[in-house]
């Protein structure tokens, strides 16, 4: 057996570079991310947002127009057709779309409500209704669109 002398150095452990778990933590490894790493992540996220946002900005307006078109051509139209089947005619312009929600004096055989709630377009305004219609013989139903003024962006149940 060999005796240790006072001048002998203790054996040091050889660490491999890829074995971070075996490194002592006294000053060599620190928890967390460096400022450079955080800045790099922020820059990458910013670049991704800059690429994706222009593609999504016009989509919300397209979705609103699509929802209004579905209301005008299918949802409200179905309620009006059911009302007409039950009562023999469409609600008058004065009765409006409220006749689909509650019985009016002219409704002979009202079996509604024909809609679950008051029809409001995606821009927060009531749909416009006229019976008999100027563009169709039975009724005109339309939304004034984004700007709230009658023009080309309106969603209508007739073709020009």
Order of alpha helices (4+ residues) and beta strands (2+ residues): alpha-alpha-alpha-beta-beta-beta
